[in-house]
Amino acid sequence: MKRILVLLVSLLVLTACQKEEIKETDNTNRETEIITEQSTRIPNSIVGTWYQVENWDYVDVWAFTSDGKFDRFDEEENLDVRDYYFTYKIENDIVTIIDKEGEVFNKYKVKYTEEGIKLLYAEEAGRPHILYESRQKALESCEGYYNTPSYYKTIADKEGFVIEDGVLIRYVGDAKEITIPSNVKRMGKLCMWGENLRKVTIPGTVKVIESAAFHDELYFRYIYIEEGVKEIGAGAFPDFLIEIHFPASVNKMGTDVFDAYEGSISEDTKIFVKEGSYAHEYFIEAGLEEQLIFEE
């Protein structure tokens, strides 16, 4: 009988310890969640920095401080030196934004989501604001993000190239001078985005340069096209180059290979060609004979 009682007591103690262990584990996990996303776990609190992307690569920041200040601004502005224009108060999940004159600027119904908050207009019709705790999640919420330099930088190789099946999709590196990699057979539309890039060498392993390959808002200066390249699309190059070199191997070019306003390029642009080549005849027909320079 005593052995049975001892066994029962041992089982009760073991069960209690297991329950306490589970309770401690649950508390630990819950505490970790609170630390990870504190603002979305506390009712009537939106303290924190939130991100919104509605247009291409522009990140809008909503900042709510713990002492009741609020502002909304472009992320490139310095948060540490901000003079907050607004204050806010929140009650029953309604946040009221107040300007410096003490007037109510807006009221939003706050809905907590898994990735942030949704602010719905409380007193008028309007498109809700979807805000994210993660800047990256905010970027990914915008469809246009997947065609921006910011996105391509996340998938580029260490040199800044995005290459798929022999096609150069984007260059988003920081170099001033580059040579297109030898595994590139085709340069795609708008593939050249390097903001610091001034000189590009295109080896003969590239066979086709597609239309509008070079982004026209950047400041390329020198382009060297080597023997082996065969086809160049319309508007492939910007119109403000200092010099560009065409090999004899090119045998097809689209209309206006320079993306120039009203068809004219800078008078200072030097166009190097092989005498008697396809490129030579092409630029004579385009009325650019005075800018041609023959090279061996």
ZAVEX-599755 format. One line per field, with one value per residue: residue number from 1; residue in one letter; x, y, z of N, C-alpha, C in turn. Coordinates in steps of 0.001 Angstrom, whole numbers, plus 500000, padded with zeros to 6 digits. Example, Ala and Ser with C-alpha at 12.3 -4.5 7.8 and 13.67 -1.06 7.14 Angstrom:
2
seq: (1  2);
type: (A  S);
npx: (513190  512850);
npy: (494310  497750);
npz: (507800  507080);
capx: (512300  513670);
capy: (495500  498940);
capz: (507800  507140);
cpx: (513200  512900);
cpy: (496700  500030);
cpz: (507800  507870);
END
This chain:
296
seq: (1  2  3  4  5  6  7  8  9  10  11  12  13  14  15  16  17  18  19  20  21  22  23  24  25  26  27  28  29  30  31  32  33  34  35  36  37  38  39  40  41  42  43  44  45  46  47  48  49  50  51  52  53  54  55  56  57  58  59  60  61  62  63  64  65  66  67  68  69  70  71  72  73  74  75  76  77  78  79  80  81  82  83  84  85  86  87  88  89  90  91  92  93  94  95  96  97  98  99  100  101  102  103  104  105  106  107  108  109  110  111  112  113  114  115  116  117  118  119  120  121  122  123  124  125  126  127  128  129  130  131  132  133  134  135  136  137  138  139  140  141  142  143  144  145  146  147  148  149  150  151  152  153  154  155  156  157  158  159  160  161  162  163  164  165  166  167  168  169  170  171  172  173  174  175  176  177  178  179  180  181  182  183  184  185  186  187  188  189  190  191  192  193  194  195  196  197  198  199  200  201  202  203  204  205  206  207  208  209  210  211  212  213  214  215  216  217  218  219  220  221  222  223  224  225  226  227  228  229  230  231  232  233  234  235  236  237  238  239  240  241  242  243  244  245  246  247  248  249  250  251  252  253  254  255  256  257  258  259  260  261  262  263  264  265  266  267  268  269  270  271  272  273  274  275  276  277  278  279  280  281  282  283  284  285  286  287  288  289  290  291  292  293  294  295  296);
type: (M  K  R  I  L  V  L  L  V  S  L  L  V  L  T  A  C  Q  K  E  E  I  K  E  T  D  N  T  N  R  E  T  E  I  I  T  E  Q  S  T  R  I  P  N  S  I  V  G  T  W  Y  Q  V  E  N  W  D  Y  V  D  V  W  A  F  T  S  D  G  K  F  D  R  F  D  E  E  E  N  L  D  V  R  D  Y  Y  F  T  Y  K  I  E  N  D  I  V  T  I  I  D  K  E  G  E  V  F  N  K  Y  K  V  K  Y  T  E  E  G  I  K  L  L  Y  A  E  E  A  G  R  P  H  I  L  Y  E  S  R  Q  K  A  L  E  S  C  E  G  Y  Y  N  T  P  S  Y  Y  K  T  I  A  D  K  E  G  F  V  I  E  D  G  V  L  I  R  Y  V  G  D  A  K  E  I  T  I  P  S  N  V  K  R  M  G  K  L  C  M  W  G  E  N  L  R  K  V  T  I  P  G  T  V  K  V  I  E  S  A  A  F  H  D  E  L  Y  F  R  Y  I  Y  I  E  E  G  V  K  E  I  G  A  G  A  F  P  D  F  L  I  E  I  H  F  P  A  S  V  N  K  M  G  T  D  V  F  D  A  Y  E  G  S  I  S  E  D  T  K  I  F  V  K  E  G  S  Y  A  H  E  Y  F  I  E  A  G  L  E  E  Q  L  I  F  E  E);
npx: (500840  501917  503845  502275  501093  503370  504115  501919  502122  504558  503917  502077  503696  505501  503782  502930  505349  505815  503683  504350  506725  505829  504251  506235  507658  505723  505349  507873  508007  505907  506833  509024  507729  506472  508662  509631  507568  506442  504693  502424  501243  500235  497350  495757  498123  500453  503055  506171  508159  506941  506455  505633  504893  503856  504354  506452  509827  509763  509889  507787  507683  506121  506093  505581  505988  506799  506092  503900  504231  504074  504940  505147  507120  509601  511871  514513  514978  516334  515593  516440  516835  514429  511755  508963  505824  503263  501051  499657  496866  495487  492686  490505  491270  491206  493043  493940  495133  496831  497472  499996  498598  496644  494472  492352  493752  493470  491618  491977  490889  492374  493661  495102  497553  499178  501657  501937  500169  496883  495489  492409  490236  488423  486298  485612  485414  487932  491000  492511  495530  498217  500519  503809  505891  508324  510695  511515  509366  507429  508422  508223  505506  504711  504022  505563  508076  509591  510846  512887  516068  516658  515449  516786  519360  519223  519330  521481  524830  528077  529428  527502  525892  522984  522195  520557  520181  522106  521422  521856  520228  520151  522526  523642  525708  528430  530660  532918  533950  533384  533556  531496  530453  531789  529961  527644  525396  523529  522381  519925  516890  517130  519195  521480  522177  523938  524737  527127  528521  530688  532268  532006  532820  532079  532371  533202  531831  529271  526412  524089  522742  520131  517266  517211  519092  520838  520236  518714  518877  521162  524767  526625  529772  531835  531801  532801  532638  533386  534933  532811  530312  527066  524441  522445  519970  517254  517669  519548  521687  522632  522494  524539  527202  530828  532568  532151  532656  532443  532546  533642  532148  529462  526346  523750  521531  519128  516616  517822  520068  521050  519530  518184  516995  514640  516134  518751  522171  524701  527022  529595  530085  532099  532283  533539  534471  534933  536392  534320  532659  529533  528522  529774  528506  525913  525908  526593  524302  522641  523338  525560  528179  530264  531023  532303  535058  537700  539087  541716);
npy: (498787  501227  501507  501941  504414  506069  505919  507161  509786  510539  510560  512673  514846  514857  515421  518008  519396  519154  520667  523160  523557  523712  525982  527891  527756  528632  531245  532286  532141  533836  536220  536633  537090  539519  541208  541084  542176  544505  546777  545915  544194  545369  546700  549734  551090  552498  553023  553513  552975  553017  551674  552595  551934  553188  554031  553057  553268  554707  555312  555802  557092  556587  557906  557344  558535  557610  559621  560884  562263  562831  562229  562273  561260  561338  558633  559328  561600  562916  561349  561790  564492  565708  568067  567518  567901  567220  566004  563203  561229  558252  556218  553632  552271  554255  556610  559926  562577  565547  568907  571579  573808  572888  571820  569203  567014  564559  561491  558093  554731  552102  549088  546132  544152  541133  541896  544540  547569  548712  551666  553070  555541  557332  559136  559842  559003  557094  555783  553173  553266  551145  549960  548869  547033  546096  547347  546098  544366  546262  547376  545126  544924  546607  546470  547607  547665  545449  546061  547805  549445  548976  546504  544814  544934  543240  540737  540648  539658  539706  541664  543248  542461  541170  538318  536218  533191  533856  536442  539819  541249  543356  545843  546946  547855  549651  550535  552601  551953  549233  545892  544002  540819  537683  535625  536732  536967  538541  541851  543177  545227  548389  547538  548677  550320  551481  553938  555304  554726  555251  554354  551757  548574  546436  543204  540929  538599  539215  539296  540634  543839  545150  547316  550517  549827  551176  553134  556269  558343  558377  558900  558023  557924  556829  554272  551162  549015  545813  543686  541224  541667  541866  542893  545792  547470  549907  553189  552401  553610  556417  560000  561713  561027  561014  559561  556779  553457  551499  548224  546388  544119  544554  544261  545006  547542  549297  551887  555123  554695  556122  557412  560074  563437  564550  563305  564297  564287  565032  567457  567109  564451  561758  559465  556418  554384  551593  552074  551880  550017  548532  550156  552562  553316  553463  555689  557736  557908  558741  561327  562048  562290  564136  563687  561345  559147  557418  554284  551893);
npz: (500000  500815  498854  496635  497247  497304  494611  493372  494374  493274  490548  490491  491212  489055  486907  487601  487396  484676  483630  484646  483295  480626  480842  481428  479050  477190  478123  477644  474832  474178  475222  473574  471128  471697  472004  469412  467733  469078  468991  467580  469267  471486  472717  471633  470962  468814  468660  467166  464157  460934  457629  454290  450916  447956  445438  443072  443824  446148  449527  452169  455421  458499  461627  464977  468139  471550  473265  472218  469768  466202  462775  459185  456487  453835  453613  453250  454628  457709  460596  463239  463621  463362  463461  464851  463425  464103  466714  468487  469620  471016  471319  472136  469843  467915  466256  466616  464776  465347  464487  464767  465441  467016  465791  464605  462398  461100  461477  462266  462054  463672  462586  463467  461891  460671  459732  460320  460498  459596  458545  458627  457361  459740  459786  457240  453721  452086  450754  452531  454562  454277  456416  457219  459486  458696  456506  454126  453591  453061  450679  449018  448827  446867  443510  441465  442546  441867  439552  439965  440729  443440  444022  442162  443147  445292  444187  442530  441429  443099  441722  440741  438625  436991  435529  433296  431725  429747  429138  429862  432373  434249  435241  438255  439768  441472  440158  438172  435728  433566  432170  430164  431289  430031  429732  428868  426282  425187  425560  427490  427376  428894  430555  431617  434438  436228  438489  438882  436668  433943  431833  429494  428333  425722  425008  422249  422700  423308  421365  420653  421192  422756  422018  423617  425605  427312  430068  429775  431593  433003  433304  431135  429423  427788  425404  424358  421775  420907  418348  417012  418056  416680  416276  416877  418637  418177  419512  421411  422743  424865  424134  424846  424842  425061  423464  421191  420053  417149  415844  412866  412662  413203  411703  411587  412504  414419  413830  414481  416569  418639  421452  421001  421420  419166  417201  417052  418102  420577  419424  420172  420427  419581  416995  416430  413745  411477  408360  405507  406633  407820  409886  409253  406796  407748  409523  407800  406206  408226  408517  410010  409297  409723  412308  412378  412936  411602  412416  412787);
capx: (500000  502812  504509  501292  500964  504603  504058  500924  502683  505612  503249  501500  504803  506023  502784  502979  506590  505655  502804  505095  507694  505077  503860  507421  507980  504737  505630  509096  507670  505049  507691  509821  506857  506257  509888  509762  506588  505824  503609  501227  500748  499735  496152  495813  499477  501049  504407  507161  508394  506205  506864  504599  505363  502729  504767  507771  510903  509674  509477  507175  507841  505192  506786  504810  506877  506151  505609  502748  504553  503895  505227  505202  508162  510434  512872  515832  515138  516969  514623  517005  516815  513114  510887  507667  504776  501991  500941  498556  496347  494783  491711  489604  491819  491045  494149  493625  496326  496575  498562  500586  497594  495682  493339  492372  494175  492842  491326  492051  490612  493565  493473  496404  497736  500322  502902  501953  498867  496101  494799  491225  489677  487359  485173  485400  485804  489302  491767  493282  496985  498769  501853  504562  507011  509536  510876  511575  507999  506742  508884  507687  504059  504494  504338  506617  509368  510341  511548  513693  517435  516669  515161  517833  520533  519060  519551  522678  526050  528899  529877  526349  525238  521887  522290  519695  520243  522932  520905  522110  518953  520477  523760  523314  526890  528907  531920  532949  534280  533129  533503  530386  530982  531877  528818  526495  525247  522554  522154  518500  516389  517381  520039  522582  521631  524947  524696  528482  529168  531079  532905  531545  533390  531198  533224  532598  530980  527904  526010  522972  522460  518728  516812  517196  519884  521449  519263  519051  518962  522455  525807  527659  530640  532630  531329  533679  532018  534477  534621  531986  528940  526461  523154  522186  518590  516971  517775  520311  522675  522268  522981  525508  528494  532032  532944  531630  533414  531686  533407  533208  531257  528054  525709  522347  521251  517783  516494  518301  520663  521200  518233  518393  515821  514418  517079  520081  523021  525660  528043  530897  530217  532967  531830  534646  534006  535863  536059  533644  531838  528093  528327  530207  527428  524726  525991  526552  522875  522006  523792  526539  529487  531276  531419  532930  536513  538094  540146  542191);
capy: (500000  502391  501634  502518  505839  506743  505985  508171  511090  510808  510905  514013  515817  514894  516119  519431  519952  519272  521799  524387  523712  524180  527361  528723  527812  529497  532620  532696  532369  535014  537371  536822  537703  540905  541938  541139  543090  545045  547716  545253  543292  546166  547445  551194  551605  552414  553565  552864  553475  552192  551956  552486  552150  553222  554443  552665  553030  555768  554767  556785  556676  557103  557761  557664  558422  557206  560802  561481  563048  562096  562875  561407  561876  560507  557969  559929  562657  562469  561268  562242  565949  566165  568894  566901  568892  566734  565151  562252  560497  557056  555713  552648  551983  555400  557533  561285  563352  566952  569751  572473  574798  572212  571370  567797  566881  563343  560415  556786  553506  551263  547641  545476  543046  540284  542525  545961  548133  549327  552861  553376  556839  557128  560058  560161  557939  557215  554550  552943  553233  549876  550236  547654  547179  545782  548149  545201  543927  547398  547429  543980  545104  547444  545686  548265  547468  544379  546563  548931  549118  548441  545063  544087  544847  542105  539469  540769  539033  540628  542745  544080  541985  540202  537629  535038  532474  534569  537797  540768  541864  544651  546109  547919  548001  550998  550805  553653  551304  547791  545100  543065  539456  536875  534720  537489  536903  539559  542909  543457  546595  549100  546707  549444  551244  551898  555387  555860  554166  556207  553669  550378  547807  545331  542260  540253  537489  539742  539316  541561  544918  545452  548704  551197  549059  552093  554055  557603  559359  558243  559710  557261  558802  556086  552919  550464  547781  545069  542797  540068  542155  541875  543597  546858  547930  551339  553924  551607  554403  557812  560939  562666  560356  561679  558767  555419  552721  550448  547306  546008  542952  544960  544221  545409  548544  549847  553315  556022  553934  557054  557847  561523  564289  564964  562667  564913  563944  566089  567687  566725  562998  561200  558134  555694  553284  551052  552626  550952  549066  548785  551313  553724  553671  553789  557047  558673  558060  559463  562714  562274  562059  565029  563218  560034  559018  556079  553646  550623);
capz: (500000  500873  497556  495707  497593  496863  493149  493020  494708  492279  489289  490648  491185  487690  486080  487960  486832  483222  483384  484925  482213  479459  481124  481270  477610  476557  478510  476947  473431  474092  475472  472364  470134  472082  471678  467955  467149  470279  468751  467096  470304  472609  472328  471721  470810  467466  468803  466318  462806  459991  456250  453268  449545  447038  444109  442594  444789  447148  450814  453054  456812  459511  462908  466180  469290  472794  473984  471547  468569  464956  461502  458014  455681  452965  454441  453078  455619  458957  461685  464506  463744  462922  464289  464596  463205  464631  467894  468294  470773  470564  472290  471521  468515  467023  466430  466185  464437  465664  464004  465760  465852  467871  464999  464215  461008  460596  462409  461627  462776  463602  462521  463564  460956  460992  459325  460652  460812  458529  459039  457845  457722  460717  459626  455832  452811  451610  450653  453766  454490  454737  456942  457565  460420  457941  455288  452984  453320  452431  449300  448287  448658  445689  442320  440708  443197  441232  438366  440431  441132  444811  443960  441451  444012  446202  443486  441689  441936  443871  440844  440406  437405  437024  434241  433224  430451  428796  428918  430937  432747  434864  435972  439301  440611  441799  439463  437157  434473  433580  430946  430259  431456  428811  429609  428366  424825  424785  426541  427449  427450  430158  431426  432196  435431  437206  438684  438809  435488  432900  430703  429331  427236  425343  424266  421110  423136  423226  419954  420428  422154  422488  422040  424916  426571  428271  430656  429263  432648  433659  432666  430433  428629  426806  425121  423423  421272  420288  417241  417367  418249  415354  416126  417849  418496  418111  420773  422376  423470  425160  423114  425389  424985  424554  422309  421090  419039  416482  415087  411523  412742  413296  410386  411672  413541  414348  413559  415544  417667  419761  421968  420991  421270  417776  416312  417039  419230  420896  418399  420723  420445  418543  416600  415798  412906  410485  407050  404612  407394  407904  410759  408480  405872  408557  410064  406678  405896  409341  408490  411074  408702  410299  413634  412247  412974  411182  413183  412218);
cpx: (500868  503489  503576  501154  502177  504584  503090  501453  503741  505016  502670  502574  505345  505083  502811  504215  506471  504771  503535  506097  507018  504685  505033  507786  507032  505014  506848  508797  506855  505883  508549  509002  506650  507478  510011  508822  505773  504584  502332  500629  500153  498514  496339  497237  499931  502449  505366  507313  507783  506541  505707  505213  504156  503146  506234  508749  510907  509123  509019  507258  506799  505838  505900  505731  506089  505621  504559  503044  504407  504366  505312  506161  508841  511559  514266  516058  515674  515980  515138  516914  515457  512462  509465  506570  503476  502168  499792  498087  495530  493897  490730  489981  491472  492202  493762  494923  495996  497758  499020  499621  496517  494458  493498  492683  493531  492561  491326  491607  491799  493180  494847  496456  498956  501645  502971  500587  498196  495336  493643  490665  488440  486131  484894  485841  487230  489996  492588  494780  497472  500216  502506  505649  508338  509595  510857  510190  507199  507130  508247  506183  503721  504941  505505  507998  510232  510979  512428  515125  517503  516415  516309  519117  520437  519337  520791  523847  526922  529422  528730  525589  524088  521826  521425  519764  520992  522479  521244  520808  519181  521922  523437  524487  527312  530179  531786  533236  534001  533322  532379  530945  530877  530712  527548  526490  524341  522393  520699  518156  516605  518270  521128  522054  522687  525049  526066  529183  529442  531638  532473  532230  532501  532014  532455  531755  529514  527541  524928  522894  521043  518439  516824  517970  520475  520413  519648  519134  520286  523546  526952  528472  531370  532042  532215  533018  533083  533988  533871  530542  528309  525238  522946  520784  518461  517105  518581  521188  522155  522952  524077  526872  529631  532548  532354  532305  532579  532638  532831  532198  529779  527452  524221  522181  519853  517795  516966  518872  520993  519816  518269  517084  515750  515524  518476  520870  523991  526712  529428  531119  531063  532545  532948  534098  535156  535434  535461  532747  530357  527826  528709  529071  526176  524768  526097  525100  522144  522448  524826  527980  530581  531769  532113  534452  536846  539199  540486  541517);
cpy: (501254  502612  502281  504022  506631  506936  507076  509581  511484  511237  512317  515087  515977  515661  517604  520093  520148  520459  523108  524653  524238  525632  528300  528867  528734  530954  533146  533022  533637  536272  537676  537497  539183  541750  542128  542168  543745  545885  547042  544299  544052  546959  548949  551732  551431  553017  552787  553560  552491  552626  551710  552776  552083  553519  554097  552456  554067  555198  555903  556255  557373  556849  558242  557473  558070  558390  561574  562355  562166  562930  561811  562038  560843  559907  558579  561103  562084  562522  561892  563759  566524  567063  568423  567950  568504  566075  564177  561729  559328  556538  554811  552370  553038  556354  558876  562053  564835  567796  570722  573549  574188  571716  569886  567690  565656  562382  559096  555699  552586  549791  547000  544271  542231  540981  544007  546451  548664  550493  553185  554721  556645  557984  560439  558983  558158  555872  554349  552948  551908  550113  548939  547981  546946  546631  547260  544699  545033  547510  546319  544081  545915  546681  546288  548066  546454  544787  547763  548491  548508  546939  544313  543981  543667  540770  539502  539997  540104  541794  543656  543657  541022  539586  536379  534445  533262  535988  538669  541511  543256  544657  547215  548098  549450  551389  551950  553083  549812  547193  544094  541643  538617  535902  535428  537425  538022  540574  543364  544933  547172  548300  547510  550550  551811  553412  556038  555526  555229  555514  552196  549752  546594  544364  541578  539049  537912  539840  540357  542577  545395  546949  549244  550432  549941  553095  555499  558691  559286  558860  558881  558213  558052  554682  552321  549130  547026  544151  541558  540451  542354  542785  544608  547409  549445  551978  553217  552453  555812  558761  561874  562035  561246  560914  557369  554744  551563  549547  547005  544866  543317  544998  544562  546412  549107  551337  554131  555243  554818  557539  559369  562273  564803  564461  563243  564496  565103  566215  567269  565217  562520  559757  557445  554493  552758  551564  551541  549948  549436  550031  552611  554203  554120  555253  558112  558957  558840  560917  563046  562097  562898  564566  561871  560147  557588  555543  552298  549447);
cpz: (500000  499533  496542  495951  497112  495357  492695  493263  493676  490949  489341  490568  489765  486766  486330  487354  485339  482863  483585  483813  480956  479631  480919  479801  476883  476857  477770  475495  473260  474296  474250  471279  470430  471744  470174  467334  468272  469980  468272  468126  471494  472156  472527  471729  469368  467497  467909  464982  461824  458563  455277  451895  448625  445610  443859  443742  445912  448452  451728  454484  457690  460866  464052  467387  470543  473591  473182  470342  467325  463778  460416  457015  454781  453802  454307  454029  456921  460112  462977  464699  463339  463965  464023  464522  463888  466002  467617  469646  470244  471676  471564  470070  467467  467287  465834  465984  464593  465199  465086  466236  466737  467131  464653  462725  460355  461732  461658  462594  462580  463593  462506  462627  461361  460710  459652  461071  459550  459155  458105  458296  458594  460437  458178  454985  452343  451588  451916  453514  455078  455138  457422  458576  459708  456673  454050  452603  452646  450967  448471  448066  447419  444444  441533  441288  442465  439904  438725  440734  442530  444820  443309  442273  444980  445529  442591  442285  442595  443046  440422  439166  437734  435626  434290  431820  429378  428484  430117  431212  433331  435330  436968  440264  440771  441054  438462  435777  434593  432190  431129  430353  430181  428649  429150  426838  424304  425910  426420  427555  428848  431109  432130  433103  436383  437332  438570  437494  434421  431661  430677  428126  426982  424482  423138  421460  423217  421750  419662  421571  421849  422527  423462  425979  427658  428761  430326  430329  433409  432783  432100  429558  427508  426656  424042  423044  420487  419166  417726  417590  416875  415224  417249  417591  418476  419492  421837  423277  423778  424182  423609  425642  424507  423343  422385  419899  418490  415680  413703  411555  412819  411899  410411  412810  413321  414049  414753  416738  418865  420183  422127  420793  419838  416845  416286  418275  419473  419797  418870  420745  419273  418275  415827  415030  412050  409111  406146  405316  407339  408749  410045  407575  406639  409009  408963  406301  406987  409412  409547  410573  409342  411665  413601  412295  412599  412073  412587  412901);
END
